[in-house]
Amino acid sequence: MAMSCKDGTKNGMDNGKYVRYTPEQVEALERLYHDCPKPTSIRRQQLIRDCPILSNIEPKQLKVWFQNRRCREKQRKEASRLQTVNRKLTAMNKLLMEENDRLQKQVSHLVYENGYFRQHTQNTTIATKDTSCDSAVTSGQHSLTTKHPPRDASPAGLLSIAEETLAEFLSKATGTAVEWVQMPGMKPGPDSIGIVAISHGCTGVAARACGLVGLEPTRVAEILKDRPSWFRDCRAVDVLNVLPTSNGGTIELLYMQLYAPTTLAPARDFWLLRYTSVLEDGSLVICERSLKNTQNGPSIPPVPHFVRAEMLPSGYLIRPCEGGGSIIHVVDHMDLEPWSVPEVLRPLYESSVMLAQKTTMAALRQLRQISHEVSQSNVTTGWGRRPAALRALSQRLSRGFNEALNGFTDEGWSTIGNDGVDDVTILVNSSPEKLMGLNLSFANGFPSVSNSVLCAKASMLLQNVPPAILLRFLREHRSEWADNNMDAYSAAAIKVGPCSFSGSRVANYGGQVILPLAHTVEHEEFLEVIKLEGIAHSPEEAMMPREVFLLQLCSGMDENAVGTSAELIFAPIDASFADDAPLLPSGFRIIPLQSGKEASSPNRTLDLASALDIGPTKNKASNDYAGNSGSVRSVMTIAFEFAFESHMQDHVASMARQYVRSIISSVQRVALALSPHLSSHAGLRTPLGTPEAQTLAHWICNSYRCYMGVDLLKSNIEGNESVLKSLWHHSDAILCCTLKATPVFTFSNQAGLDMLETTLVALQDITLEKIFDDHGRKILFAEFPQIIQQGFACLQGGLCLSSMGRPVSYERVVAWKVLNEEENAHCICFMFMNWSFV
């Protein structure tokens, strides 16, 4: 088909002149466009010379054709994007209408119950049952107490159980069998994961989600049935029997095991029936439930080291969506037997929010992630990895950490004796399967002499520190808790040779460089490479690498997410960094023990002024935060793995035990510093060797008045505490650093923490010269003698860098010496005026 384009006068041709192309010319131009969509002037002239069929086309005409072609491509992509958004909105509207209908039915049901109870107030034993929604009502509380008739293990008996399971599941997915309330912090929209709800007042814990994904129903069913691929806590799902049904469905008998999330609780297992069928409207249904002895169905004996939990009717309703894709309803309903864990951990097993985050929403996230990868099938990362390969690496890291944490005997783990204190548990694994999976080797090509793997693990309870904030600190400030020699020891077992990665640095934190690999669509999980720099060793330690690379998985850093566990899992990697590279995962898992929403930010946690708690003048935001964070409790689990030679077991066990204890001590110190609640006796926790924060604020203001002749703050402020509050909320960034050869920051107000993108504790790792670029350092070094001799200086505007590497512009900097009560120089204070991120 001949194509035409109209060239305007701006391209130097007569207005209204048309250029017609033959089909052969269009085909040739399309091939050229595919190779180079935006050729330069020289390139266009070369194309005319190299392609005889285009010899009669002028370069300017060719330029116009490529312009029009790019414009059509842009319009096509925009039209496709708008169609996708429109499909999402249409599907979301349908879901919201269905949800509205369900809520109206629930309101009608509650109105009926209310009238019924009013008529029978004199009878205290009245209970009603709504057979239409399979719920029982007792004293206004809903609970699923349906009595199941006896069943047997015959195909007919199993089909009866399956059909009953299907009916109960559908009543939860689209009916009112469970009273659902919106998940805290979740708002539906075209870009959201879906509509998420949790149960209120039912047996066990339950969660429900509805969402739209760009995958066909059969593909969705295939993914959801493979639970270990997306549910990180799932150890295994064994299909023990498969029975086809007369209606074209399938009944499967499953045995499923879940990892324990912490060392303080046993693992769970389930004996399940799974029923897959197609409804009359074409929807695909996968529903599951536990098989119990009360149903006279098939049974399986208890398994050592596992607590048998119960799955109440749950599953997936998958509807084909107009225009492609699927609408999915997910219901998870479980009784996790909380009686089997210590009382302090029971909120973890009684929280529907936790179930929604770890299971229900995880299913939708996996589907959205795979749908995104399918749409971007030709995309690779900077390391040449396909998204699916990186997702598999994340799965291996998480699974390896769970295996070490649980230490199942059937995988070869055995516990060795402690040193009289049982705070750290040591396990050893010498099974051939474990070592073959590692495939340890050195640079000389000979196998490693390491023939065992040791795991040191422990758990601790944390108070008043949000998991996301603590995890961010552990990620960004590894030197605060890690020993570089231990990292090098771990890396030596699998190091093959020099390892180099291309790509831009995201951040440099005290000798560690974070290099991104991938992140999920929802940005709730990050896979990255950590390069540890400056690791020096003695000549005797030539086997240990001077540079250590870690593959690291980080999740749960969103402080606004409710009920989310925070994980930092890492493993040393060898030079090849192959998809099947040997991994010995270690790391941290921090699990909140309550479902209260933590509306905080990293910097507000360290709000010095609000922490003073000085009467009614404190602002409302600080009070709200104090109320929310006062009950923050979480359990942190630590597990570290080491490869070693069998004859070194006692030595390595002692080393690992002491290392984990030192990490626990460091974490406790950091958690105490990050805690927003300060003791009224201890006052503010300032760095060791510095005065109380109130006194320091007074010194800062008095010294500024002494050198500059004006007040730093408003003149009507009285009292050290009020001075500190005003200094903390000052609009300019005010930072203090030590008077040493390498000045280190010791104090900052809120604006300073925002500018440096750090926290008050992490501030102590940042040196003065580190935040300036080369030009800024030259100016600083030139003016520093004047600050020491004269007592103050004004530096011209320029750029500095935050701890995350972001450039920050400032109008000017005022620097002055801070004098104590004896008129001796205590530190130097810098005030960055009118700063902003570039």
C-alpha positions, 0 to 999 in steps of 0.5 A, a space after each residue: 500500500 502506498 503511503 504519503 506524507 505532507 511536508 510543511 514549509 518548516 522543512 524547506 519544501 513547498 507547502 502542500 507537496 506530497 511524496 508518495 512511496 511505493 510498497 517496496 520503499 515502505 518495506 525498506 524504510 520500515 526495516 531501516 526504522 526498526 534498526 535505527 528509529 532516529 537516524 542523523 543527517 549523515 546516516 540518512 544520506 548513507 541510507 540513500 546511498 546504500 539502498 538503491 530503491 530510495 535513490 529518488 528520495 531527498 534527504 529532507 523527505 526521508 527526515 520527514 518520513 522518520 518524523 511521521 513514523 516516530 509520531 505514529 509509533 508514539 500515538 500507537 503506544 499511547 493508545 495502547 496504554 489508554 486502552 489498558 487503563 480503560 480496561 483496568 478501570 472497567 474491571 475495577 468498576 465492575 469489582 466495586 459494583 459487586 462489592 457494593 451489592 455485597 455490602 448492601 446485602 450485608 447491611 440488609 442482613 444486619 438490619 434484619 438481625 437487629 430487628 430480630 434481637 429487639 423482638 427477643 431481648 427477653 430471651 438470652 439464648 436466642 441465636 439465628 442462622 442465615 442459611 443464605 450466607 452460611 453464617 451463625 450469629 450469636 450475641 451479634 458475633 459472626 462465626 463459621 460453625 457449619 456442621 458437616 455431615 459425615 463423609 468417607 474416603 470414597 470418590 463420592 464422599 470426597 466429591 461431596 466434601 469438595 462441593 461443600 467446600 466450593 459453596 462455602 468458598 463462594 459465599 466468602 468470595 462474593 457473599 456475606 459469610 464473613 464480615 469483611 472490613 477494608 484492609 488498613 492503608 489500602 485504597 483501590 485504584 487502577 494502579 493498586 494491587 486490588 481491593 483487600 479486606 480482612 475478617 472481623 469476628 470470625 473463627 481463625 484469621 481470614 483475608 480477601 482480595 480482588 484484582 485484575 491481572 493481564 494473564 489468561 485464567 488457565 495461566 493464573 490457575 497454573 501459577 496459583 497452584 504452584 504455591 512454593 513459587 510465590 508464597 515464601 513461607 511455603 516449604 513444599 506441597 506434595 500432591 498425594 492423589 488426583 481424582 477426576 470428577 464426573 463434572 469435569 473437575 479435579 480433586 487433589 489430596 495435598 500435604 503442605 508444609 510451611 516454614 516457621 517465621 522465627 526460631 521461637 515457634 514450630 513450623 505448620 503443616 496442612 492436610 488438604 483437599 483441593 477442588 478445581 472446577 469450572 462454573 456455568 459462567 465460565 469462571 475457573 475455581 480452585 478451592 481448598 480446605 483441611 480434611 479432619 477426622 470429623 469428616 471421616 475422610 482420608 487422614 494422615 498421621 502427625 509429622 514430628 516438628 510440625 503443628 497441624 493447622 487448619 485451612 477453612 474453605 479458601 481458594 481462588 475465583 478466576 474470571 475471564 476479563 473482556 479484552 484479555 486478562 483475568 479478574 481474580 478473587 482470593 480468599 485465605 482463611 486459616 486457623 494457625 493454632 496460636 496456642 502452640 506458640 509463646 503468648 508474646 508471639 500469638 498476635 502473629 498467628 491471630 492477625 488477619 493483616 499479617 495473613 493478608 500481607 504474607 499470603 493473599 497479597 503475595 499471590 496478587 503480587 506474583 501474578 502482577 509481576 509475571 504479567 509485567 515480565 511477559 509484557 516486557 519479555 525482551 527486557 534485560 537488566 544491566 547485568 544481562 539477566 532476565 527478570 525471571 532469572 532474578 526472581 528465581 535468585 530472590 526465591 533461592 535467597 529467601 528459601 535458603 534463609 528459611 531452611 537455615 532458620 528452621 533447621 529440619 532434620 530431614 535436610 541434614 541439620 543437627 543441633 550441637 551443644 551450647 556453651 552454657 548460655 542458650 541465647 544462640 542456637 548452633 546447627 550443623 549440616 554435613 549432608 552431601 545434598 547440602 554441599 553439592 548444592 553449594 559446589 564450593 571451589 577456589 581459584 585454583 580449580 580444586 574443590 574446597 576442603 569445606 565439607 560442612 555448613 554451620 548456622 548460628 541463629 537467635 531471636 530477640 524481642 524489640 520494643 518501640 522501633 518500627 521494623 522498616 526503620 530498623 531494617 533501613 538502618 541495617 541495610 545502609 550502615 552495615 559497618 555498625 553491626 557487621 565484621 568485615 573479616 567475617 564477610 571475607 571469611 564467608 566469601 572465601 569459601 565460594 570466591 573463584 576470582 576477581 569479580 567486577 560489576 558494571 553499572 551506576 552506584 546507588 549509594 556508598 555507605 561507609 565502605 559499602 556500595 549498593 548496586 541495584 539488580 531488580 525490584 518488583 512492580 510494587 517496589 516492596 522488594 529489592 534485589 541488589 549487589 553489595 560491594 564491600 570496599 577497603 577490606 584489608 587482610 594480612 599476608 597470611 589471609 591471602 585466600 580471603 578476597 580484598 573485595 567482597 560481593 554480596 547478593 542481597 534481598 531487601 523487603 518491607 522498607 515501607 513504613 506505611 505498610 501495615 503488618 509487613 515483615 521486614 527482611 534483609 537476606 544476603 549471601 556472598 557470591 562468586 565471580 561468575 555470578 551464575 544463575 545457579 551460583 552457590 548461596 549461603 544466605 544469612 540475614 535478619 527478619 523483623 516481624 511486627 507483633 501487632 496490626 496498629 498502623 505506624 504513621 511515621 517517617 524515619 526522621 520523625 522517629 528521631 524528632 528530638 523536640 517532640 521526644 522531650 514531652 514538655 507540656 501541652 505545647 507539643 504539637 499534635 503530630 508528635 502526640 499522635 506518633 507517640 500514641 501509635 508507636 508506644 505499643 510497637 513490638 516486634 520479634 527479630 530473628 537472626 541467622 548466619 551460615 558459614 562453610 567450614 572444615 569438619 575438624 574446625 567445627 568447635 572453633 567455627 561454632 565458638 566464632 559464630 556464636 560470639 559473632 551473632 552475640 555481637 550482632 545482637 548487642 549492636 542491634 539492641 544499641 541501634 534499636 534503643 537509639 532509634 526508639 522514639 520514646 526517651 526516658 524522663 530520667 535519661 533525657 535525650 540520647 546524645 553521642 557519647 562525650 557530648 553535653 545534653 541536647 538542651 545545653 548544646 542548643 543553648 551553646 549553639 545559639 549563644 555562640 551565634 549571637 557572640 560572633 554574628 551579633 544577632 539572634 539565631 532564634 526569636 528573642 522571646 524564646 526562654 529556657 533550654 528546652 524551648 530553645 531546643 524545640 525552636 532549633 529543631 524546627 528551624 527552616 535552615 539545616 543546622 549541623 554540628 561536627 567535631 573539631 578533629 582532623 576528620 570532622 564528623 557530624 554529631 548533631 542535626 536539626 530536622 531540616 539537616 536530617 532531611 537534607 542529608 537523608 539520614 537519621 540522627 544515629 546514622 549521622 555519626 557515620 558521615 564526615 564533613 568532607 564527604 558531603 561536599 563535592 570537589 569544589 565545595 571541599 576546596 572552599 571549605 579547606 580554604 575557609 577552615 583556618 578562618 573559622 578556627 581563628 576568627 570564630 566564624 565564616 560565610 561560604 558562598 553557595 554551591 552543591 553538596 551531597 546527601 547520604 543517598 548521593 543526591 545533589 543538594 543546592 544551597 544559597 550560602 553556608 554560615 559556620 561558627 565555633 560553638 563555645 561551652 560555658 568555659 569559653 572553650 571550643 566544643 564543636 563547629 556548627 554549619 547552617 545551610 541556608 535555602 537548601 533544596 534538592 537539585 
